[in-house]
């Protein structure tokens, strides 16, 4: 099933015209705390996975949001498989929303997960080449990282992001997933969002 997208300008127009749209941010807590669209409900992708049927029961339109649109598309696929026909994905995510001039709630600045993944992969490749200069055979590290990046891109998964997400730096406050689902069902962000 193809996931429907909405661009930032269309979404802004809908919200300005009073359309009842529920924004669901599926990023990590740290990313959400760094910046998010005002009024969005925070339900990270990993917590959404066990609640797709509950969210799929929502009658009104949902717009799924992440940093660039990729994780929101994954959430959309999961919800579509659970029978949700009202979910769309914000094309380009928070990045596109910001570029279009949309309002964001700003918090403590952290690097986005995709930036952390690129940085870590780059460091590992450089380390493989540097170590190879000292001890023959470390070129294999760079080869393995390159192969892993190509494979995970083809499979549309990112185990490195999962591992980096476990670091204390990337842990934000815990999420009340059941409260978030309830907020989605009534179409309003929980207090403090």
N, C-alpha and C positions, 0 to 999 in steps of 0.2 A: 504494500500500500504506500502510495506517495504521500509524503507529509506536506501539508500546505504551509507556506510561509507568508509573513507579512513584513513589509519593510518599515523602518522606523518612522518615516514621515506619515505613512498610512495609519500606523498605530497611534501616533500623536494626534492626528485628525480625529480618529475614532474616540479617543479619550477626551479631547476638547469638546466634542459634540455630545458628550454624556453617555456614550455607549457603555453598557455594563460588561466590561472585559476584566477577567481576573488574570493578573500577571503572576506566573509561577517561576521563581528563580531556582534553577537546579544546580547551581554551583556549590562549591565547598563553603563552609562557614567563614573561613578566612577571606575568601574572595568576596562573599556577600558583605562582610563587615567592612571591607576596603571601600567598596562602592556598589550601590544597587539602585534600581529604579524605585522612586518613591511609591509606596503603596503595594509593592510586590510581596507575595507570600514566599517565604524561603522554605523549600523542601528539596534538599540535596538529592542528586540522582540516585545515590546508593540507598537512601531511605525511601525514595519514591518506588523503587523496584518492588518492595513488598506491599505497596498500597495502591497499585495501579487500578485494581477493580473498584476501590472506593472512589478514587479520583475520576475514573471513567464514568461514574454515575452522575457527574455534574452536568446539568442541563445547559447552562450558559457557556459562552465562548471562553476558552482558555488560551493564553499566549505564553508559551514556554520560553524562558530566557536563560542564556548562559553567557560566557564571555564573548564567544564568536559565532555561536549557532550550532556547533557540532554536538555538544552534549545535550542541548535542547532537542536536536533532531533524534538522538537516541531515546530521550524521554518520550518524544512524540511517537516513535515506533513502538515503544513498550505500551503506551496508553492506547494506541490504535489496536494493538494485539488484544488488549483487554476490552475493546469495544467502544472506546471513546472516539466520537466523531467530531467533537467540537474543538479539539486542540490544534493550534497553529504554532509555528516557530518564528520568533523574531529573527529575521534574516540579518546576520552580522552581529547579533547579540548586543551586549552592553556597549561594545566598541562602536557599533553603528548608531546606537541610540545617542551616545555622547557626541559623535561626529555630527549628528543631525541637530544638535542643540537641545536635546532632552535633559530634563532635570535629573540629577543623581544625588542620592544621599551619600556623603563622603565620610569615611572613617579613617582608621589607621592604614597607612599605605603599605602594601605588600606587593611582591611580584606576582603577576598572573601565573597560573599553573603552566600554560604552554611556554611561557618565557623561562620558567624554572627547568622544564624538560629540555628545551633547546640548550640552555646554559650547561646543564649536567651532562648531556650527551656530547656537547662540544668539548667540555673539560676531559671527559673520558677518552675521546679520540686523540686530543692533544697529549694526554698522559701516555697513551699507548705509543705514540710516535716518540715522545721524549724518553720513555723507559727503553724503547727499542734501541735508541742511540747508546744507552749505557749497557744494556744486556740484550743480546739477540733473542728474538722470539716474541717480544712484547707487541709487535705489529698486529698479532692476532687479536688483541683487545680492540684495536680500531676496526678491524674487519668484523668482529662480532657485534660491535655497537652499530656499525653501518648496516649489517644484515638484519639486526633486531629492529632498527628504525624502519627499514623498508618493509619488513614483514608485518610489524604492528600497524603501519600506515595502510597496507593492503587489507588487513583484517579489521581496520577501524577500531583498534583498542589501544590502550596506553598503560601498560603495567608500570612504567616508570612514574607516571603521574599518580598512580595508586600508591606506590612506595613513597614518593615525595609527600603525598598528602598525609602520611602518617607522622611526619616530622612535627615537633612541637610548634615550629614557626607557622605551619599551615593549619594548625588546629584553631578554630575559632570557638566560640561558645557552642554548647550543645544545642541541638534543635529538638523541639517538641514536635515530632513528626505527626502525632495524632492531632495536636492542636493546629498544625499547618493544614492537614487534610480537612479538618472542620472549617477552618477559615476559607479554604478553597471552595468547599461545598456551599458556604453561605455567601461567597463572593466578596470577601473583605479581608484585608491584611490584619493579622493579629496586632494587638497593641504593641507599640515600640518598634514596628517594622519600618 
